[in-house]
Amino acid sequence: MDILGVNVEYFWLIWGMCVIALIIAVFTLHFYQKKSIGEKQEQYLPQKIIGHDKQLDKKKTTSTENHRIILQHLHYALRQQHGRLWNFKVHILLITGSVSDVERLAPGLTNQLWQEDSGTLLLWGGDPASQTDENWLIALKRLRRRPADAIIWVTSAADQLNDIGGLPTTAQPSSAAIDATAHALSARCNMLGWRLPLFVWSLHIRAGKQSGRITQAVGFQTSTTNNHDALLAALAADLIAQGTQQVAGSPQHHFLLSLADQLARVPESITTLLSPLQSVHRSLPLAGMVFSPQSEGTALTVPHHWIRANRWDALPASSNELPAHLRPSRYGMQWNRILAAAACVLVVLWGAGMLVSFAANRSIIGDAVQVTENASDSSQSLKQRLAAMGVLQDTIGQLQYRQEHGTPWYSRLGLNQNEELLSALWPLYRQAALPLLRDAAALQLTDALKAYAALPPDSPLRETQSKQAYTQLRLYLMLTRPERIDPSWFSQTLMQNWTQRQGVDKAYWQGAGSPLLAFYADNLNAHPEWALKADPELVRQVRALLVRQMGVTNSESRQYQRVLAQVAHQYADMRLADMTGDTDAGRLFTTDEVVPGMFTRQAWEDGVKPAIEKGARERREEMDWVLSDAPPPAGDASSPEALEARLTSRYFADYSAAWLNFLNSLRLQPAPTLSDAIDQLTLMADVRQSPLVALMNTLSVQGRTGQSGDAIADSLVKSAQNLLSREKRPAIDQNSGPSGPLDATFGPLLALTDSQGSSSMSLRTFLTRMTQVRLRLQQVTNAADPQAMTQMLAQTVFQGKTVDLTDTRDYGSLVAAGLGQEWSGFGQTVFVRPMEQAWQQVLMPAAGSLNAQWQQAVVNEWNSAFGGRYPFKNVSSEVSLPLLAKYLNADNGRITRFLQSRLSGVLHREGTRWVPDSINAQGLTFNPAFLKAMNQLSRISDVVFTRGEAGLHFELRPGTAADVMQTDLIIDSQKLTYMNQQPVWKRFTWPADTEAPGASLSWISTKAGTRQYGDMPGSWGLIRLLDKAQVSANPGISSSWQLTWQAPDGRPLNYILRTEAGEGPLALLKLRNFTLPADIFIISNAPDVPDETFVSEEDS
């Protein structure tokens, strides 16, 4: 839905942006109003009223200029020291306190105003007890966005250490003094415009000289708790341990112990100082406290430089290390908090909207599911199903309306499922509507049409019912042709012919049937897959009756046949020799087919086209789509132009079929030897003598028949020009013309000769590649040892490497595939068979060599190692499992290594199967027995030799049998005894690590003692024992088999085998009487290139 031409979704987006802009404007106006009022009130400041305004202005100007110069020097020094991004690297501390205390902590700072070392910048913030230097603080605001990271109050008021140096005790400041100091610090922060975390630096002068003492960070932060007593107690405990170590090293380094003593003796000396600063009414947050003696030997000659001692580590290295409520923040309006609150409100509103949207979408989805189930439930009555179908189509109609005009706002907010639900309901509607509406209507119409067709020839009802039969046939064809559907006419007319439906009341059907059929008809054109499959025999029969009854004859077919009869004997048939000119086409191609003379360009332009135009003017019989399968006319069906278009289309369809039949019948002449194949390639690639080039030029002319461009006379003029300037004539005529009726058929073929086309494939490229192949093969035949050279060339392909021959063969296959299925025979003959013949002549000698290599490298050693041994022969001697693993290992076994190193280009593995390459293996015939043997060994390897060596894990569970009291099964010293108790699974490992490998089975019956069924020693004992069992699949448990040994007394000994992979040890039974094939390829001396180049076997 659109509002003033704007989509609803964009309308809501624009509205939201306007609201946000209005909120931002209100806050901005408030800020500027506050700033404007402050500027107006500035004239009433005391310095503006007293009499010496000029002196103050003069001093202010001088001070401001000095501070500006100092700030420039500071900015330059920081940029030189830390680069242009110094403001992200430097930690700035604003130092306040009495001048004497600050000088004891940072000598020279009060005079130099700033000092920097190791990324920490100290700024002099003035004495809180004196007047604030506003010019300096205002100048600092321009230093960077946040002038300072913290403010430090340096004071010696908390120095209550034991008197050692004879210094007088410092008087404890009063609460009023501390309150005044806090106000002074707040005033400085207000001038800077930032609320900074406050650190109190307690300077202890009474500690005396501490020369040589290793300094450390001493202090605490209030980020975790505001309980000062707990913080001081914890700090005192830590100071005692550290102070004892320092005093033990040097008695004069007693600061830590003295401080611990003060914290334990008079903790109120600290808490009294901090308590007023911790009040919730203070604007500065107290972040922590630091203790240290006065600095010793830190006076430096380098200006603006100080030595950052370890004591400064008590302060956080960055403001990000502080909790959120202690971090620096601007005074005034906190935009980040406002934005966060706005975001929270937006999230809440969005969440509420999503809940409403979820409820709305869930409701319509649930109703749709219920209605769909009712409409598809065949157990309900027809009336109930039709009613449910009506509700379902109303739901779909609502979704379609929303799709076109937009969904309601309350169903959006990211959860709108209108499109998805509509897409999901169409298949369900189809499932319910086709049997209820389409099939039922089709049955009604079919019965009526069959009744009309069954009328006797002399029945008067044929005439009276012909109009109704025509209407019924039209309704029937509309069901089969969605593009012909007229929804309004269809539903009204069908209800007139289908007044009563079996199973429902007549009144109900008349009221409900029309909307159901109208909705189906409205959506049939958009869903052509709903179309009914027509009964062609019934349609043909009814059409014939109606045509005869209505006096309409099938004049179009007769007119077409008359046109062809007029030109059939006027033009000679075209043969292969006529298309290839003076070239020797018989050396390359052969065919017995011809192109009828009436399907040539000359016949079309001189005979067929004029005849069609004349016949179209003479015949004006009406033939609509109901009574004919001809394509619908563009305008009036009775116009000469419409008839001409239909006859022309029919002619060019037969024209294309004639040429396709001829070209697809072409066959390549056999090349018994490699020299013959080279001669064929030489002739085909020679652009001046090539029959292929001459044939393509002929097709370029014949394939452009009917185009609105040059006539045949123009072609003759062009041929004369080519004769007069033969040296400038291109070998392949690549002139492209306008489109025509044969483009659909000849378009892919003409694109090969079109130099201006966008296709990546061309005849010129193919001939160039063929020339490269021919030169390469000539090098092989001209070599000193052609056979060795041929085998070397083939071996590169066997090993998966590409050569010119394979590249050109692949390119030819790509060109043939690009021509399409219609040109498959021609494409194979021209672009694929020449390379295949040459390729076969190269591969066949190499195939015999590979067979010999396979026998020498694998088969002979296999037979030597395993021939005449169990399980390949039923003898007592057994095959060595480690040696068998060296052959069957799927990763690096001898067989796998041979196949991957020698045949990787023509044979590759897919899962457990070895599959010949469909492209590189062309011209080779794999031995089916070889493929079957490789696949069989591959499956055994994946089950038995998974980890390289032979190893299986499986489980056995004994079963009961009549008159059997006990069974004992031993596999490689692993014993399973069963005495008719509750059977359990027992896990076995084969082969097990034992000195007595083998398998044995014994039992005890109710009538005899222990009897032994069999004792098979050796590593293959288990397999010998399984060989005597009756094996059947166990339907109760997956991957399990029923094993039954029939004892000599007739009693069955039952077990259930459960495997981890495949058939487990049963897979090795497939090695019985196994023989490794001696040949990989079947060598054939047939000269023709076979259609199937390899044989692959299906797994049984």
Order of alpha helices (4+ residues) and beta strands (2+ residues): beta-beta-alpha-alpha-alpha-beta-alpha-alpha-beta-beta-alpha-beta-alpha-beta-beta-beta-alpha-alpha-alpha-beta-beta-alpha-alpha-alpha-alpha-alpha-alpha-alpha-alpha-alpha-alpha-alpha-beta-alpha-alpha-beta-alpha-alpha-alpha-alpha-alpha-alpha-alpha-alpha-alpha-alpha-alpha-alpha-beta-beta-alpha-beta-beta-beta-beta-beta-beta-alpha-beta-beta-beta
